[in-house]
Amino acid sequence: MAIAERLREIMRDAGLNGRSLAEAASWHESKSSRLLHAKTLPSDEDLRVWCQVCGALDQVDDLVSLSRTAESMYVEWKRLHRTGLKQLQDSKVPLYESTRLHRVYCSQVVPGFLQTGAYARAMLKMFGTFHNAPDDLEAAVASRMLRNNILRRAGYRFKFLIEEQVLRHQLGDPSVMREQLDHLLEVTKLPSTSIGIIPVTTPRKLWALEAFNIFDDSLVQVELLTATVNVTQPSEIDLYIRGFADMAHMSVVGAPAKGIIQAAKQRFL
């Protein structure tokens, strides 16, 4: 339906209707109708011809990407954790291992890659309880900790942006938070990892967003309460990359970032 709506907009912008477009494309009018009413998923060639007839060849790449990933764009958490939280952790490993530049923005919790075992346990327990996931908590925590070893592998780069309030949201008891914040300070020493903190007092160039991950320049995953959204359209990926860059300009790294982490830790002493 989303693809059909995009095709309809392109057609109207070109001043055409289903019949005139079909004539220009040398199609039967019924084919245009099926595409416009989401009865048929268009092929890559259908999309190219449609855009060519409408003088919109610059939109072909986005439409092809949208068409190829239509069924996997919005995936509910209840589908993802149906076989347990451990399987959800394990399923992401191939993507993480194939990504050389991983950019992560978080506004609610510490990014999974940076979590301690105790913090991950508190987070996954909360997530599993809310979504009624199968109870394999300890296996899921172990899987996440094993997965996080990728931070120390050669050939990978990680850039994290974290809103300052994340450091003050208590998950688990105060000792869990102290350990987690100490771990963040240790991770800042890794040569492959950059951690930027966005201070609560900084003038905003962009509002706080839902958590998202950028995998190289080819995929963005946005985490919602009910689902994960997979963004593959080049123009939308470019917007997330631009948003990440704007957030990075608002962040502090190095000694100022460590100072904010240390200050947050004082709350849990």
Contacts in CASP RR format, 6 or more apart in sequence:
PFRMAT RR
TARGET T0000
AUTHOR 0000-0000-0000
METHOD contacts of the structure
MODEL  1
MAIAERLREIMRDAGLNGRSLAEAASWHESKSSRLLHAKTLPSDEDLRVW
CQVCGALDQVDDLVSLSRTAESMYVEWKRLHRTGLKQLQDSKVPLYESTR
LHRVYCSQVVPGFLQTGAYARAMLKMFGTFHNAPDDLEAAVASRMLRNNI
LRRAGYRFKFLIEEQVLRHQLGDPSVMREQLDHLLEVTKLPSTSIGIIPV
TTPRKLWALEAFNIFDDSLVQVELLTATVNVTQPSEIDLYIRGFADMAHM
SVVGAPAKGIIQAAKQRFL
1 38 0 8 1.000
2 66 0 8 1.000
2 70 0 8 1.000
3 38 0 8 1.000
3 41 0 8 1.000
3 42 0 8 1.000
3 63 0 8 1.000
3 66 0 8 1.000
3 67 0 8 1.000
3 70 0 8 1.000
4 35 0 8 1.000
4 36 0 8 1.000
4 37 0 8 1.000
4 38 0 8 1.000
6 59 0 8 1.000
6 63 0 8 1.000
6 66 0 8 1.000
7 35 0 8 1.000
7 36 0 8 1.000
7 42 0 8 1.000
7 47 0 8 1.000
7 50 0 8 1.000
7 63 0 8 1.000
8 36 0 8 1.000
10 50 0 8 1.000
10 51 0 8 1.000
10 54 0 8 1.000
10 56 0 8 1.000
10 59 0 8 1.000
11 17 0 8 1.000
11 18 0 8 1.000
11 21 0 8 1.000
11 36 0 8 1.000
11 50 0 8 1.000
11 54 0 8 1.000
13 54 0 8 1.000
13 56 0 8 1.000
14 21 0 8 1.000
14 53 0 8 1.000
14 54 0 8 1.000
14 55 0 8 1.000
14 56 0 8 1.000
16 24 0 8 1.000
16 53 0 8 1.000
16 54 0 8 1.000
18 29 0 8 1.000
18 32 0 8 1.000
18 33 0 8 1.000
18 36 0 8 1.000
19 29 0 8 1.000
19 32 0 8 1.000
21 27 0 8 1.000
21 32 0 8 1.000
21 50 0 8 1.000
21 53 0 8 1.000
21 54 0 8 1.000
22 28 0 8 1.000
22 29 0 8 1.000
22 31 0 8 1.000
22 32 0 8 1.000
24 53 0 8 1.000
25 32 0 8 1.000
25 49 0 8 1.000
25 50 0 8 1.000
25 53 0 8 1.000
31 40 0 8 1.000
33 39 0 8 1.000
34 40 0 8 1.000
35 42 0 8 1.000
35 46 0 8 1.000
35 50 0 8 1.000
41 67 0 8 1.000
41 70 0 8 1.000
42 50 0 8 1.000
42 63 0 8 1.000
42 67 0 8 1.000
44 64 0 8 1.000
44 67 0 8 1.000
47 60 0 8 1.000
47 63 0 8 1.000
47 64 0 8 1.000
47 67 0 8 1.000
48 57 0 8 1.000
48 60 0 8 1.000
51 57 0 8 1.000
51 58 0 8 1.000
51 59 0 8 1.000
51 60 0 8 1.000
51 63 0 8 1.000
61 234 0 8 1.000
62 233 0 8 1.000
62 234 0 8 1.000
62 235 0 8 1.000
62 236 0 8 1.000
65 232 0 8 1.000
65 233 0 8 1.000
65 234 0 8 1.000
66 73 0 8 1.000
66 232 0 8 1.000
66 233 0 8 1.000
68 232 0 8 1.000
69 230 0 8 1.000
69 232 0 8 1.000
72 230 0 8 1.000
73 229 0 8 1.000
73 230 0 8 1.000
73 231 0 8 1.000
73 232 0 8 1.000
74 227 0 8 1.000
74 229 0 8 1.000
74 230 0 8 1.000
75 227 0 8 1.000
75 228 0 8 1.000
75 229 0 8 1.000
75 230 0 8 1.000
76 226 0 8 1.000
76 227 0 8 1.000
77 131 0 8 1.000
77 226 0 8 1.000
77 227 0 8 1.000
77 228 0 8 1.000
78 131 0 8 1.000
78 132 0 8 1.000
80 88 0 8 1.000
80 91 0 8 1.000
80 228 0 8 1.000
81 87 0 8 1.000
81 88 0 8 1.000
81 128 0 8 1.000
81 131 0 8 1.000
81 133 0 8 1.000
81 134 0 8 1.000
82 134 0 8 1.000
83 134 0 8 1.000
84 133 0 8 1.000
84 134 0 8 1.000
84 136 0 8 1.000
84 140 0 8 1.000
85 124 0 8 1.000
85 127 0 8 1.000
85 128 0 8 1.000
85 133 0 8 1.000
85 134 0 8 1.000
85 136 0 8 1.000
85 137 0 8 1.000
85 139 0 8 1.000
85 140 0 8 1.000
86 136 0 8 1.000
86 139 0 8 1.000
86 140 0 8 1.000
86 142 0 8 1.000
86 143 0 8 1.000
88 140 0 8 1.000
89 140 0 8 1.000
89 143 0 8 1.000
89 144 0 8 1.000
89 147 0 8 1.000
90 143 0 8 1.000
90 147 0 8 1.000
92 147 0 8 1.000
93 147 0 8 1.000
95 215 0 8 1.000
95 219 0 8 1.000
96 102 0 8 1.000
96 147 0 8 1.000
96 150 0 8 1.000
97 150 0 8 1.000
99 156 0 8 1.000
99 215 0 8 1.000
99 216 0 8 1.000
100 155 0 8 1.000
100 156 0 8 1.000
100 157 0 8 1.000
100 216 0 8 1.000
101 157 0 8 1.000
101 159 0 8 1.000
101 214 0 8 1.000
101 216 0 8 1.000
101 217 0 8 1.000
102 113 0 8 1.000
102 156 0 8 1.000
102 157 0 8 1.000
102 158 0 8 1.000
102 159 0 8 1.000
102 213 0 8 1.000
102 214 0 8 1.000
102 215 0 8 1.000
102 216 0 8 1.000
103 158 0 8 1.000
103 159 0 8 1.000
103 160 0 8 1.000
103 161 0 8 1.000
103 213 0 8 1.000
103 214 0 8 1.000
103 241 0 8 1.000
103 244 0 8 1.000
104 111 0 8 1.000
104 113 0 8 1.000
104 158 0 8 1.000
104 159 0 8 1.000
104 160 0 8 1.000
104 161 0 8 1.000
104 211 0 8 1.000
104 212 0 8 1.000
104 213 0 8 1.000
104 214 0 8 1.000
105 160 0 8 1.000
105 161 0 8 1.000
105 162 0 8 1.000
105 209 0 8 1.000
105 211 0 8 1.000
105 212 0 8 1.000
105 213 0 8 1.000
105 244 0 8 1.000
105 247 0 8 1.000
106 160 0 8 1.000
106 161 0 8 1.000
106 162 0 8 1.000
106 163 0 8 1.000
106 166 0 8 1.000
106 211 0 8 1.000
107 163 0 8 1.000
107 165 0 8 1.000
107 166 0 8 1.000
107 208 0 8 1.000
107 209 0 8 1.000
107 210 0 8 1.000
107 211 0 8 1.000
108 166 0 8 1.000
108 169 0 8 1.000
108 211 0 8 1.000
109 123 0 8 1.000
109 166 0 8 1.000
109 169 0 8 1.000
109 171 0 8 1.000
109 211 0 8 1.000
110 119 0 8 1.000
110 162 0 8 1.000
110 166 0 8 1.000
110 167 0 8 1.000
110 180 0 8 1.000
110 184 0 8 1.000
111 160 0 8 1.000
111 162 0 8 1.000
111 211 0 8 1.000
112 120 0 8 1.000
112 123 0 8 1.000
112 144 0 8 1.000
112 148 0 8 1.000
113 148 0 8 1.000
113 150 0 8 1.000
113 151 0 8 1.000
113 158 0 8 1.000
113 160 0 8 1.000
114 148 0 8 1.000
114 160 0 8 1.000
114 183 0 8 1.000
114 184 0 8 1.000
114 187 0 8 1.000
114 195 0 8 1.000
115 123 0 8 1.000
115 144 0 8 1.000
115 148 0 8 1.000
115 180 0 8 1.000
115 183 0 8 1.000
116 176 0 8 1.000
116 179 0 8 1.000
116 180 0 8 1.000
116 183 0 8 1.000
117 141 0 8 1.000
117 144 0 8 1.000
117 145 0 8 1.000
118 172 0 8 1.000
118 175 0 8 1.000
118 176 0 8 1.000
118 179 0 8 1.000
118 180 0 8 1.000
119 171 0 8 1.000
119 172 0 8 1.000
119 176 0 8 1.000
119 177 0 8 1.000
119 179 0 8 1.000
119 180 0 8 1.000
120 141 0 8 1.000
120 144 0 8 1.000
120 145 0 8 1.000
121 137 0 8 1.000
121 138 0 8 1.000
121 141 0 8 1.000
122 171 0 8 1.000
122 172 0 8 1.000
122 176 0 8 1.000
123 171 0 8 1.000
124 137 0 8 1.000
124 140 0 8 1.000
124 141 0 8 1.000
124 144 0 8 1.000
125 137 0 8 1.000
126 171 0 8 1.000
127 133 0 8 1.000
128 137 0 8 1.000
150 156 0 8 1.000
151 158 0 8 1.000
151 187 0 8 1.000
151 190 0 8 1.000
151 192 0 8 1.000
151 193 0 8 1.000
152 190 0 8 1.000
152 192 0 8 1.000
154 192 0 8 1.000
155 192 0 8 1.000
156 192 0 8 1.000
157 192 0 8 1.000
157 193 0 8 1.000
158 192 0 8 1.000
158 193 0 8 1.000
158 194 0 8 1.000
159 193 0 8 1.000
159 194 0 8 1.000
159 244 0 8 1.000
159 248 0 8 1.000
160 193 0 8 1.000
160 194 0 8 1.000
160 195 0 8 1.000
160 196 0 8 1.000
161 196 0 8 1.000
161 198 0 8 1.000
161 244 0 8 1.000
161 247 0 8 1.000
161 248 0 8 1.000
161 251 0 8 1.000
162 195 0 8 1.000
162 196 0 8 1.000
162 197 0 8 1.000
162 198 0 8 1.000
163 197 0 8 1.000
163 198 0 8 1.000
163 200 0 8 1.000
163 208 0 8 1.000
164 197 0 8 1.000
164 198 0 8 1.000
164 199 0 8 1.000
164 200 0 8 1.000
164 260 0 8 1.000
164 264 0 8 1.000
165 200 0 8 1.000
167 181 0 8 1.000
167 184 0 8 1.000
167 197 0 8 1.000
167 260 0 8 1.000
167 261 0 8 1.000
167 264 0 8 1.000
168 264 0 8 1.000
168 267 0 8 1.000
170 177 0 8 1.000
170 268 0 8 1.000
171 177 0 8 1.000
171 180 0 8 1.000
174 268 0 8 1.000
174 269 0 8 1.000
175 268 0 8 1.000
177 265 0 8 1.000
177 267 0 8 1.000
177 268 0 8 1.000
178 265 0 8 1.000
178 268 0 8 1.000
178 269 0 8 1.000
181 261 0 8 1.000
181 262 0 8 1.000
181 264 0 8 1.000
181 265 0 8 1.000
181 268 0 8 1.000
182 265 0 8 1.000
184 195 0 8 1.000
184 261 0 8 1.000
185 258 0 8 1.000
185 261 0 8 1.000
185 262 0 8 1.000
187 193 0 8 1.000
187 195 0 8 1.000
188 195 0 8 1.000
188 254 0 8 1.000
188 257 0 8 1.000
188 258 0 8 1.000
194 253 0 8 1.000
195 253 0 8 1.000
195 257 0 8 1.000
196 248 0 8 1.000
196 251 0 8 1.000
196 252 0 8 1.000
196 253 0 8 1.000
196 257 0 8 1.000
197 251 0 8 1.000
197 252 0 8 1.000
197 253 0 8 1.000
197 256 0 8 1.000
197 257 0 8 1.000
197 260 0 8 1.000
197 261 0 8 1.000
198 247 0 8 1.000
198 250 0 8 1.000
198 251 0 8 1.000
198 252 0 8 1.000
199 250 0 8 1.000
199 251 0 8 1.000
199 252 0 8 1.000
199 260 0 8 1.000
202 250 0 8 1.000
202 251 0 8 1.000
203 250 0 8 1.000
204 250 0 8 1.000
205 246 0 8 1.000
205 247 0 8 1.000
205 249 0 8 1.000
205 250 0 8 1.000
206 243 0 8 1.000
206 246 0 8 1.000
206 247 0 8 1.000
206 250 0 8 1.000
210 222 0 8 1.000
210 223 0 8 1.000
210 224 0 8 1.000
211 222 0 8 1.000
211 223 0 8 1.000
212 220 0 8 1.000
212 221 0 8 1.000
212 222 0 8 1.000
212 223 0 8 1.000
212 240 0 8 1.000
213 220 0 8 1.000
213 221 0 8 1.000
213 223 0 8 1.000
214 220 0 8 1.000
214 237 0 8 1.000
214 240 0 8 1.000
214 241 0 8 1.000
214 244 0 8 1.000
215 221 0 8 1.000
217 237 0 8 1.000
217 241 0 8 1.000
218 232 0 8 1.000
218 237 0 8 1.000
219 230 0 8 1.000
219 231 0 8 1.000
219 232 0 8 1.000
219 237 0 8 1.000
220 230 0 8 1.000
220 231 0 8 1.000
220 232 0 8 1.000
220 236 0 8 1.000
220 237 0 8 1.000
220 240 0 8 1.000
221 228 0 8 1.000
221 229 0 8 1.000
221 230 0 8 1.000
221 231 0 8 1.000
222 228 0 8 1.000
222 229 0 8 1.000
222 231 0 8 1.000
231 237 0 8 1.000
231 240 0 8 1.000
251 257 0 8 1.000
252 260 0 8 1.000
END
